[in-house]
Amino acid sequence: MEVRETAACGISTREFAIEFDADEIVNVYRVMHYAQKGIGFYEEGFLEDLLSQMSFIVGSAVFDPPAAHPPEESIRWEDTGIGYVVFFKESEAADLFHIFQGAQTPGEGFNKELNQKLLNQMVEIAPTQLQNLPIINR
């Protein structure tokens, strides 16, 4: 997993990407599914590393409160052929951070509609890894 800034110099809007390999996409799906439904399990060390990297690379924007009326989201998943990447703008970092953090308090403090949209996108881009994934049992 790698969190990185993608916007070039001179661009006013900071953009970021988090890259995951095939095994890590399973871990992040479990985190987001657990946040949404409170069912299943996730790797706590993976979540801690993800939150730590996001807060270090993105900065204080991840701690902003989630938007009450979020603008049209441009957060999106892509299959790069060698892994999976979620792209987001600095203004969306808090929404994504709160979704991941939501695994610690399922169903609270994040945009559930956005989370479900991202979960659906993940199944579309990584069907082999996610369609028959056991999320409830270890």
N, CA, C and O of each residue as an XYZ file, in Angstrom:
552
protein
N       0.854     -1.169      0.000
C       0.000      0.000      0.000
C       0.897      1.227      0.000
O       1.920      1.285      0.681
N       0.473      2.202     -0.789
C       1.223      3.455     -0.838
C       0.247      4.605     -1.019
O      -0.583      4.590     -1.927
N       0.352      5.604     -0.148
C      -0.417      6.838     -0.284
C       0.527      7.861     -0.890
O       1.640      8.054     -0.399
N       0.078      8.528     -1.973
C       0.957      9.511     -2.610
C       0.151     10.667     -3.175
O      -1.040     10.539     -3.462
N       0.828     11.801     -3.328
C       0.213     12.964     -3.955
C       0.427     12.836     -5.455
O       1.528     12.515     -5.902
N      -0.633     13.090     -6.242
C      -0.538     12.907     -7.691
C      -0.522     14.201     -8.475
O      -0.099     14.199     -9.631
N      -0.969     15.315     -7.893
C      -1.054     16.582     -8.626
C       0.337     17.147     -8.863
O       1.204     17.086     -7.991
N       0.538     17.695    -10.049
C       1.830     18.290    -10.399
C       1.955     19.681     -9.802
O       0.964     20.261     -9.358
N       3.158     20.214     -9.789
C       3.406     21.563     -9.279
C       2.581     22.579    -10.059
O       2.378     22.432    -11.264
N       2.120     23.583     -9.382
C       1.354     24.637    -10.032
C      -0.139     24.381    -10.079
O      -0.900     25.267    -10.466
N      -0.572     23.200     -9.698
C      -2.004     22.907     -9.683
C      -2.525     23.268     -8.301
O      -1.957     22.858     -7.290
N      -3.606     24.034     -8.261
C      -4.096     24.532     -6.979
C      -4.796     23.465     -6.150
O      -4.784     23.543     -4.922
N      -5.401     22.480     -6.782
C      -6.090     21.425     -6.051
C      -5.155     20.241     -5.875
O      -4.684     19.662     -6.854
N      -4.889     19.886     -4.639
C      -4.043     18.724     -4.373
C      -4.861     17.460     -4.616
O      -6.011     17.366     -4.187
N      -4.271     16.502     -5.299
C      -4.920     15.228     -5.562
C      -4.023     14.110     -5.061
O      -2.798     14.226     -5.049
N      -4.667     13.020     -4.645
C      -3.946     11.916     -4.031
C      -4.400     10.589     -4.607
O      -5.458     10.488     -5.228
N      -3.583      9.580     -4.390
C      -3.915      8.220     -4.796
C      -3.401      7.273     -3.725
O      -2.346      7.489     -3.129
N      -4.169      6.223     -3.495
C      -3.705      5.147     -2.616
C      -3.688      3.889     -3.468
O      -4.714      3.480     -4.011
N      -2.520      3.282     -3.580
C      -2.349      2.079     -4.391
C      -2.412      0.843     -3.498
O      -1.826      0.808     -2.416
N      -3.136     -0.169     -3.977
C      -3.262     -1.437     -3.264
C      -2.966     -2.579     -4.219
O      -3.326     -2.515     -5.395
N      -2.309     -3.631     -3.720
C      -2.144     -4.822     -4.550
C      -3.372     -5.718     -4.355
O      -4.298     -5.351     -3.632
N      -3.381     -6.879     -4.992
C      -4.559     -7.753     -4.963
C      -4.924     -8.201     -3.544
O      -6.107     -8.312     -3.220
N      -3.939     -8.456     -2.709
C      -4.227     -8.859     -1.328
C      -4.745     -7.685     -0.506
O      -5.639     -7.846      0.325
N      -4.185     -6.519     -0.738
C      -4.583     -5.343      0.039
C      -5.981     -4.864     -0.321
O      -6.672     -4.306      0.531
N      -6.418     -5.066     -1.567
C      -7.774     -4.660     -1.945
C      -8.786     -5.443     -1.115
O      -9.845     -4.921     -0.765
N      -8.465     -6.679     -0.806
C      -9.328     -7.497      0.050
C      -9.382     -6.882      1.448
O     -10.457     -6.781      2.038
N      -8.236     -6.475      1.975
C      -8.196     -5.876      3.311
C      -8.987     -4.578      3.380
O      -9.738     -4.360      4.331
N      -8.828     -3.714      2.382
C      -9.537     -2.433      2.416
C     -11.040     -2.648      2.223
O     -11.846     -1.923      2.806
N     -11.420     -3.633      1.414
C     -12.843     -3.948      1.252
C     -13.436     -4.396      2.586
O     -14.540     -3.990      2.947
N     -12.708     -5.224      3.310
C     -13.201     -5.692      4.616
C     -13.352     -4.527      5.596
O     -14.315     -4.481      6.362
N     -12.410     -3.592      5.574
C     -12.494     -2.407      6.437
C     -13.754     -1.615      6.113
O     -14.522     -1.259      7.007
N     -13.960     -1.341      4.821
C     -15.101     -0.519      4.410
C     -16.424     -1.242      4.643
O     -17.412     -0.617      5.027
N     -16.450     -2.550      4.415
C     -17.665     -3.335      4.655
C     -17.996     -3.351      6.143
O     -19.158     -3.210      6.525
N     -16.983     -3.522      6.976
C     -17.203     -3.523      8.423
C     -17.708     -2.161      8.888
O     -18.597     -2.088      9.736
N     -17.154     -1.092      8.344
C     -17.615      0.257      8.698
C     -19.086      0.422      8.328
O     -19.860      1.002      9.089
N     -19.467     -0.085      7.168
C     -20.833      0.077      6.670
C     -21.841     -0.732      7.479
O     -22.903     -0.224      7.838
N     -21.507     -2.004      7.770
C     -22.502     -2.914      8.340
C     -22.184     -3.421      9.738
O     -23.060     -3.960     10.414
N     -20.945     -3.254     10.180
C     -20.573     -3.770     11.491
C     -20.525     -5.286     11.529
O     -20.589     -5.889     12.600
N     -20.412     -5.901     10.364
C     -20.392     -7.360     10.256
C     -19.071     -7.772      9.628
O     -18.596     -7.141      8.683
N     -18.486     -8.830     10.157
C     -17.263     -9.358      9.580
C     -16.047     -9.036     10.421
O     -16.128     -8.924     11.644
N     -14.932     -8.892      9.756
C     -13.672     -8.613     10.440
C     -12.758     -7.865      9.488
O     -13.013     -7.802      8.285
N     -11.695     -7.302     10.032
C     -10.659     -6.635      9.242
C      -9.358     -6.717     10.017
O      -9.356     -6.967     11.222
N      -8.267     -6.508      9.327
C      -6.950     -6.545      9.950
C      -6.660     -5.191     10.593
O      -6.510     -4.190      9.892
N      -6.582     -5.157     11.912
C      -6.382     -3.892     12.623
C      -5.064     -3.218     12.254
O      -5.012     -1.995     12.119
N      -4.011     -3.994     12.092
C      -2.715     -3.426     11.715
C      -2.762     -2.759     10.351
O      -2.137     -1.719     10.141
N      -3.500     -3.353      9.425
C      -3.661     -2.769      8.090
C      -4.363     -1.424      8.196
O      -3.933     -0.448      7.582
N      -5.445     -1.368      8.975
C      -6.194     -0.121      9.137
C      -5.327      0.953      9.791
O      -5.333      2.102      9.350
N      -4.589      0.598     10.827
C      -3.716      1.566     11.495
C      -2.679      2.132     10.530
O      -2.415      3.334     10.535
N      -2.093      1.272      9.706
C      -1.098      1.718      8.731
C      -1.734      2.640      7.692
O      -1.149      3.661      7.329
N      -2.917      2.288      7.215
C      -3.621      3.103      6.226
C      -3.940      4.489      6.777
O      -3.674      5.494      6.118
N      -4.505      4.549      7.974
C      -4.845      5.836      8.587
C      -3.594      6.671      8.856
O      -3.600      7.887      8.663
N      -2.532      6.021      9.297
C      -1.277      6.718      9.574
C      -0.682      7.313      8.297
O      -0.264      8.471      8.285
N      -0.644      6.522      7.227
C      -0.103      7.027      5.962
C      -0.944      8.175      5.418
O      -0.406      9.172      4.937
N      -2.269      8.032      5.495
C      -3.132      9.111      4.994
C      -2.896     10.401      5.765
O      -2.760     11.466      5.164
N      -2.847     10.314      7.091
C      -2.682     11.538      7.875
C      -1.305     12.161      7.645
O      -1.176     13.385      7.682
N      -0.277     11.348      7.408
C       1.063     11.875      7.168
C       1.175     12.519      5.785
O       1.688     13.631      5.667
N       0.706     11.840      4.744
C       0.861     12.331      3.368
C      -0.126     13.448      3.054
O       0.261     14.472      2.491
N      -1.389     13.265      3.408
C      -2.418     14.258      3.076
C      -2.347     15.443      4.027
O      -2.523     16.589      3.615
N      -2.089     15.164      5.291
C      -1.998     16.241      6.272
C      -3.290     16.439      7.037
O      -4.125     15.539      7.121
N      -3.442     17.624      7.590
C      -4.551     17.904      8.506
C      -5.923     17.834      7.848
O      -6.928     17.750      8.555
N      -5.999     17.867      6.532
C      -7.299     17.812      5.842
C      -8.069     16.541      6.178
O      -9.298     16.534      6.106
N      -7.377     15.470      6.542
C      -8.079     14.221      6.857
C      -8.882     14.327      8.148
O      -9.795     13.534      8.376
N      -8.550     15.296      8.988
C      -9.240     15.432     10.266
C     -10.415     16.399     10.215
O     -11.112     16.576     11.214
N     -10.645     17.030      9.058
C     -11.802     17.914      8.916
C     -13.073     17.101      9.111
O     -13.103     15.912      8.797
N     -14.135     17.739      9.632
C     -15.390     16.996      9.757
C     -15.938     16.660      8.373
O     -15.726     17.413      7.423
N     -16.645     15.529      8.253
C     -17.235     15.191      6.960
C     -18.203     16.287      6.527
O     -18.880     16.889      7.360
N     -18.265     16.539      5.239
C     -19.152     17.577      4.713
C     -20.608     17.206      4.965
O     -21.016     16.071      4.720
N     -21.402     18.177      5.462
C     -22.826     17.930      5.701
C     -23.545     17.678      4.380
O     -24.379     16.779      4.276
N     -23.215     18.470      3.387
C     -23.771     18.295      2.048
C     -22.597     18.208      1.086
O     -22.209     19.205      0.478
N     -22.031     17.008      0.949
C     -20.819     16.898      0.142
C     -21.073     17.268     -1.315
O     -22.142     16.989     -1.858
N     -20.083     17.898     -1.942
C     -20.208     18.188     -3.371
C     -20.178     16.877     -4.160
O     -19.945     15.810     -3.591
N     -20.406     16.959     -5.427
C     -20.332     15.760     -6.270
C     -18.960     15.115     -6.069
O     -17.923     15.735     -6.305
N     -18.980     13.889     -5.638
C     -17.735     13.190     -5.317
C     -17.003     12.765     -6.581
O     -17.616     12.295     -7.540
N     -15.704     12.931     -6.571
C     -14.894     12.431     -7.677
C     -13.984     11.301     -7.208
O     -13.116     10.849     -7.955
N     -14.183     10.843     -5.968
C     -13.409      9.710     -5.470
C     -13.762      8.517     -6.355
O     -14.936      8.234     -6.596
N     -12.735      7.828     -6.834
C     -13.014      6.712     -7.731
C     -11.920      5.651     -7.624
O     -10.771      5.948     -7.297
N     -12.304      4.416     -7.907
C     -11.386      3.288     -7.959
C     -11.021      3.000     -9.407
O     -11.845      3.163    -10.307
N      -9.780      2.571     -9.625
C      -9.345      2.138    -10.955
C      -8.472      0.898    -10.829
O      -7.717      0.741     -9.869
N      -8.594      0.026    -11.815
C      -7.741     -1.149    -11.935
C      -6.582     -0.765    -12.848
O      -6.802     -0.420    -14.009
N      -5.358     -0.819    -12.343
C      -4.196     -0.414    -13.139
C      -3.570     -1.582    -13.896
O      -2.620     -1.397    -14.657
N      -4.097     -2.768    -13.689
C      -3.513     -3.952    -14.312
C      -2.531     -4.662    -13.399
O      -2.370     -5.880    -13.480
N      -1.877     -3.907    -12.533
C      -0.954     -4.519    -11.562
C      -1.414     -4.275    -10.130
O      -0.774     -4.734     -9.183
N      -2.501     -3.568     -9.973
C      -3.042     -3.261     -8.655
C      -4.286     -2.411     -8.791
O      -4.846     -2.272     -9.878
N      -4.706     -1.850     -7.686
C      -5.928     -1.051     -7.640
C      -5.617      0.269     -6.957
O      -4.872      0.314     -5.977
N      -6.192      1.343     -7.482
C      -5.896      2.675     -6.971
C      -7.198      3.412     -6.713
O      -8.117      3.381     -7.531
N      -7.267      4.083     -5.550
C      -8.377      4.991     -5.276
C      -7.808      6.408     -5.381
O      -6.814      6.740     -4.734
N      -8.455      7.239     -6.209
C      -8.043      8.625     -6.430
C      -9.008      9.552     -5.706
O     -10.214      9.306     -5.685
N      -8.475     10.626     -5.106
C      -9.329     11.587     -4.411
C      -8.626     12.930     -4.314
O      -7.400     13.018     -4.391
N      -9.431     13.976     -4.143
C      -8.909     15.334     -3.982
C      -8.728     15.630     -2.500
O      -9.296     14.953     -1.643
N      -7.936     16.639     -2.214
C      -7.702     17.016     -0.816
C      -9.020     17.320     -0.107
O      -9.191     16.979      1.063
N      -9.948     17.959     -0.815
C     -11.243     18.301     -0.216
C     -12.079     17.062      0.098
O     -13.035     17.144      0.868
N     -11.732     15.917     -0.487
C     -12.462     14.667     -0.243
C     -11.733     13.750      0.727
O     -12.257     12.705      1.113
N     -10.533     14.136      1.120
C      -9.707     13.285      1.973
C     -10.393     12.956      3.288
O     -10.324     11.819      3.757
N     -11.054     13.940      3.887
C     -11.718     13.698      5.174
C     -12.835     12.678      5.028
O     -12.999     11.814      5.889
N     -13.611     12.768      3.938
C     -14.692     11.802      3.734
C     -14.143     10.384      3.644
O     -14.688      9.468      4.261
N     -13.071     10.194      2.882
C     -12.479      8.871      2.736
C     -11.848      8.406      4.045
O     -12.000      7.247      4.434
N     -11.143      9.303      4.722
C     -10.515      8.983      6.003
C     -11.570      8.548      7.022
O     -11.374      7.571      7.745
N     -12.691      9.276      7.078
C     -13.756      8.940      8.032
C     -14.424      7.611      7.692
O     -14.880      6.904      8.590
N     -14.488      7.264      6.407
C     -15.011      5.944      6.030
C     -14.107      4.865      6.603
O     -14.583      3.931      7.248
N     -12.798      4.991      6.371
C     -11.861      3.997      6.898
C     -11.912      3.960      8.423
O     -11.926      2.886      9.024
N     -11.939      5.122      9.035
C     -11.985      5.221     10.493
C     -13.294      4.649     11.039
O     -13.358      4.229     12.195
N     -14.331      4.634     10.209
C     -15.637      4.115     10.608
C     -15.616      2.657     11.015
O     -16.538      2.196     11.688
N     -14.593      1.922     10.627
C     -14.492      0.526     11.045
C     -14.336      0.422     12.559
O     -14.677     -0.602     13.151
N     -13.821      1.480     13.186
C     -13.641      1.471     14.637
C     -14.953      1.737     15.368
O     -15.111      1.337     16.522
N     -15.892      2.408     14.710
C     -17.232      2.665     15.259
C     -18.235      2.475     14.123
O     -18.734      3.458     13.576
N     -18.537      1.236     13.761
C     -19.344      0.949     12.574
C     -20.650      1.745     12.507
O     -21.371      1.890     13.494
N     -20.919      2.251     11.307
C     -22.172      2.944     11.036
C     -22.235      4.380     11.503
O     -23.279      5.017     11.363
N     -21.154      4.915     12.054
C     -21.189      6.264     12.622
C     -20.104      7.163     12.024
O     -18.990      6.717     11.749
N     -20.453      8.433     11.831
C     -19.469      9.463     11.527
C     -18.899      9.489     10.124
O     -17.823     10.049      9.914
N     -19.588      8.897      9.150
C     -19.098      8.945      7.773
C     -20.273      8.897      6.808
O     -21.406      8.619      7.201
N     -19.988      9.172      5.543
C     -20.999      9.197      4.493
C     -21.259      7.764      4.018
O     -20.467      7.201      3.262
N     -22.369      7.185      4.467
C     -22.676      5.794      4.133
C     -22.965      5.605      2.647
O     -22.625      4.571      2.072
N     -23.594      6.605      2.025
C     -23.886      6.493      0.588
C     -22.592      6.445     -0.221
O     -22.461      5.642     -1.145
N     -21.654      7.292      0.126
C     -20.364      7.290     -0.560
C     -19.650      5.966     -0.332
O     -19.088      5.398     -1.269
N     -19.665      5.472      0.891
C     -19.014      4.205      1.192
C     -19.616      3.084      0.347
O     -18.881      2.276     -0.222
N     -20.947      3.028      0.262
C     -21.586      1.973     -0.524
C     -21.229      2.102     -1.999
O     -21.006      1.099     -2.677
N     -21.175      3.328     -2.493
C     -20.785      3.566     -3.893
C     -19.376      3.040     -4.146
O     -19.123      2.394     -5.164
N     -18.461      3.317     -3.220
C     -17.081      2.861     -3.373
C     -16.975      1.342     -3.246
O     -16.188      0.715     -3.956
N     -17.761      0.747     -2.346
C     -17.786     -0.715     -2.232
C     -18.255     -1.338     -3.547
O     -17.676     -2.321     -4.009
N     -19.296     -0.771     -4.146
C     -19.807     -1.278     -5.424
C     -18.758     -1.152     -6.529
O     -18.592     -2.065     -7.338
N     -18.049     -0.015     -6.561
C     -16.988      0.170     -7.557
C     -15.893     -0.879     -7.383
O     -15.354     -1.393     -8.363
N     -15.571     -1.189     -6.138
C     -14.522     -2.168     -5.865
C     -14.898     -3.538     -6.409
O     -14.062     -4.225     -6.996
N     -16.159     -3.942     -6.215
C     -16.609     -5.239     -6.715
C     -16.563     -5.258     -8.244
O     -16.269     -6.290     -8.847
N     -16.853     -4.117     -8.867
C     -16.806     -4.035    -10.333
C     -15.384     -4.173    -10.873
O     -15.172     -4.840    -11.886
N     -14.411     -3.554    -10.211
C     -13.044     -3.584    -10.747
C     -12.246     -4.804    -10.295
O     -11.253     -5.155    -10.932
N     -12.657     -5.453     -9.215
C     -11.915     -6.611     -8.697
C     -12.863     -7.766     -8.382
O     -12.878     -8.259     -7.254
N     -13.656     -8.205     -9.367
C     -14.646     -9.246     -9.079
C     -14.024    -10.562     -8.633
O     -14.582    -11.246     -7.776
N     -12.883    -10.925     -9.197
C     -12.247    -12.189     -8.841
C     -11.870    -12.217     -7.362
O     -12.045    -13.236     -6.694
N     -11.355    -11.106     -6.854
C     -10.921    -11.053     -5.461
C     -12.087    -10.874     -4.490
O     -12.014    -11.350     -3.357
N     -13.162    -10.197     -4.909
C     -14.160     -9.753     -3.942
C     -15.523    -10.444     -3.999
O     -16.226    -10.457     -2.989
N     -15.923    -11.015     -5.126
C     -17.283    -11.539     -5.216
C     -17.552    -12.692     -4.265
O     -18.640    -12.763     -3.693
N     -16.622    -13.576     -4.079
C     -16.835    -14.723     -3.195
C     -16.021    -14.613     -1.912
O     -15.679    -15.616     -1.287
N     -15.725    -13.395     -1.540
C     -14.891    -13.140     -0.371
C     -15.643    -13.454      0.918
O     -16.731    -12.925      1.144
N     -15.074    -14.310      1.762
C     -15.699    -14.515      3.070
C     -15.402    -13.310      3.964
O     -14.268    -13.121      4.404
N     -16.418    -12.504      4.225
C     -16.193    -11.313      5.031
C     -16.589    -11.531      6.476
O     -16.181    -10.775      7.358
N     -17.370    -12.547      6.718
C     -17.862    -12.742      8.076
C     -16.920    -13.622      8.886
O     -16.651    -13.321     10.049
N     -16.427    -14.676      8.313
C     -15.590    -15.619      9.056
C     -14.119    -15.437      8.732
O     -13.756    -15.079      7.611
N     -13.290    -15.684      9.709
C     -11.834    -15.617      9.489
C     -11.351    -16.891      8.867
O     -10.158    -17.035      8.602
